[in-house]
Amino acid sequence: MDDMSEYKEIYAVESAEHLQSMNKALLSLEKDPNDSETINVMFRGAHTLKGMSATMGYTNIKELTHNMENLMDRVRNNELKLESSYIDLLFECLDTLEKMVENPEKSSEFDISIIIAKITEPKAEKTAEVIIKKDPAPLIENTSSIENTSSIENTSDPKPYGSNVFQVSVTLHESCMLKSSRSTVVMRNLSELGEILDTIPPVKDLEDENFDHEFTVIISTKEDAKKLEEAAKKVIEISNVEVKTHIGKRAQIKSQEKTSVNDSNKTSIKSVQSVRVSIERLDSLMNLVGELIINKIRLMQLAKTYKLDALEETLTSLNRLTNDLQDEIIASRMVPIEQIFNRFPRMVRDLAKKEEKDIDIILEGGEIELDRTVLDEIGDPLVHILRNCVDHGIESPHVRKQNGKNIKGMIKLTARREKNNVVIEVSDDGKGMDPQKIRESAVKKGLMSLEEVNKISDIEAINLSFLPGFSTAEKVTDVSGRGVGMDVVRTKIGQMGGSIKLDSIAGKGTTIKLKLPLTVAIIQSLMIKVGTEIYAIPITNVIRDLLIKKEEIKTIKGEEVILMRGEVIPLVRMHKLFDIKCDDHEDLLVVVVERSGNNVGLVVDQVIGQQDVIIKNLDNNMLKGMKGFAGATIMGDGNVALIIDVGTLL
Amino acid sequence: MAGKILLVDDAAFMRLMLKKIIVPTGNEVLEAVDGSDGVAKYKEHRPNLVLLDIIMPSMDGIECLKQIIAHDRNARVIMCSSIGQKTVVNDAIKIGARDFIIKPFDAERVLEAVSKNM
């Protein structure tokens, strides 16, 4: 079935969406098993998925969803109470479905007999009923394509118009333009006489002019055939109208089924105009705009150098256009953050259950939008952070009780927009981090000496958990604590040009704050010069820049520091770091950057200014994996500048 | 059956073209130069049929159509559209336009529309 292949992608996307909404529904059913709307959501989800899978020929998925649908139907009809054992079973079903949907071609290899047996078995006396109820009436909303075959029988009931069902075939003139509008006029005229049950091709195709010169309207009416013919012929540019009594419902419509496989919203005539675009295409669009911007900058520099006023004027409008274009493309890549947030309640529930803890998770700001690529990247780090919360953060119920806390632990996940960044905060009301314990652990693991450890502040101590190979978990559990922890998280966030901040109060809880750029492909950067080289520092990391006199530099324990608003800031001389010769200046330019909660001053030669830079990944073998740089960018003059990743640079 | 036909179009050239096509049918032809004029002339003369342009200054065809229909629910209005105005045409049909013809006008089509709707 070659013509099915193009639907596979849509199938994958849509079924994942359905699974997610079912997961969400199930979670709330666990809290309130009687909420009829949520029960319906589950039912509809299973039903739609069944229809989609049957159309695609994925029998196993169809079977399982069919059984889930039956189960939910019994719940819906109050024949079955949704006890927690059923909830667990349904979760199990969803998990199995998720695996099958991931690779639907291989779904037939899954053994689903056991799980199906579990669904049907517990209330054996009901099985008879289940079989009878094999084909529940399709729902009106979101009727999936496979069900459309039966939609006529189900809708052929509306009786204000009497029982004559006609089939009106209309042929338009060869020269007819705006065929869709023409068909709309015909349908409008016909609908004044009765109720339109269906059209061939489907309404959507009619609207999109996806038909030749002929279309058929199936209508239920109390008028006679002649009236219908007259009504249709009243419209101009019609060469022929043929009215027949409608027979053989299934066969005729079935032939149209293939064209309407992905049309899941047939019932709504006006649908939102949208297309699905693969992320690769958006990526390449973004790349092209990136190149365009580079060239634009180059042109602007040329105009400036050669003082070409006329060119500069034109470039101003070009500048506006490329900016708009860039904004549009960025906007089209944005997806609400709830796409990943939504899977966390389920995850936290499962983990908590395993650990025998009682945890509530609160989500806020799910509507905040983030670049698709950023979203993909932060999924894993967030999973890791949340696992830490469940495993190390929240105490077991009896400990919480002893400490006078609410038995139920709480994890709060919030997202909000701050200027050009999105801030994601994960906080828990667990036991927090004990700086002293971390110090001891660092010494024990040989990461620092006892002497060093005692010098650092509590905040610095807490931030030690970002060091590679650090994990305070006394025993390694399945949930977390494999020691690959937080340093991976930090590296990943850093690579995206974001920053991470950790705050913890022993006994009260921990808060992790991720600051992320809206998009990864283009970031705002501060361009600086060290020696002859230009570097870009992501603006998210930059606190401020300042000019200091040489004598303002103080030394603490052999390290150079400066004071900024009473805060001691260690200085890093970039020349030294990059091994570049430098002249001794009286005045020093310092860019203060934030690095995991601490401020560090970078001594540079020159601050050039703020600029949008397009990240090119360093996937070249020589540079790949090099610490300290998040990538490179091409500047307007064609030169390459490295983008500094503050997190790993120092 | 002879009757009154109102042409609403801001372009005199277009009105002239339509007039040349319609006059031989024996119908009386009235003219309006924009949307608001169209509404006024409709109320004054109660034509049997209106040929209504969509894009016009001061009041566009859609607004004009709305006002005519509001005034007379049974008004027979045919929209004059160019290709590429699908959504507007569809809107017009929903509001109550009987049909539409497409520019550049084909005499035969115009006559068909007139005869079917008079």
Boltz contact constraints between the chains, C-beta under 6 A:
constraints:
  - contact:
      token1: [A, 177]
      token2: [B, 83]
      max_distance: 6.0
  - contact:
      token1: [A, 177]
      token2: [B, 102]
      max_distance: 6.0
  - contact:
      token1: [A, 178]
      token2: [B, 86]
      max_distance: 6.0
  - contact:
      token1: [A, 181]
      token2: [B, 86]
      max_distance: 6.0
  - contact:
      token1: [A, 181]
      token2: [B, 89]
      max_distance: 6.0
  - contact:
      token1: [A, 181]
      token2: [B, 90]
      max_distance: 6.0
  - contact:
      token1: [A, 184]
      token2: [B, 90]
      max_distance: 6.0
  - contact:
      token1: [A, 184]
      token2: [B, 93]
      max_distance: 6.0
  - contact:
      token1: [A, 185]
      token2: [B, 93]
      max_distance: 6.0
  - contact:
      token1: [A, 185]
      token2: [B, 99]
      max_distance: 6.0
  - contact:
      token1: [A, 188]
      token2: [B, 93]
      max_distance: 6.0
  - contact:
      token1: [A, 234]
      token2: [B, 116]
      max_distance: 6.0
  - contact:
      token1: [A, 235]
      token2: [B, 99]
      max_distance: 6.0
  - contact:
      token1: [A, 236]
      token2: [B, 99]
      max_distance: 6.0
  - contact:
      token1: [A, 236]
      token2: [B, 112]
      max_distance: 6.0
  - contact:
      token1: [A, 236]
      token2: [B, 113]
      max_distance: 6.0
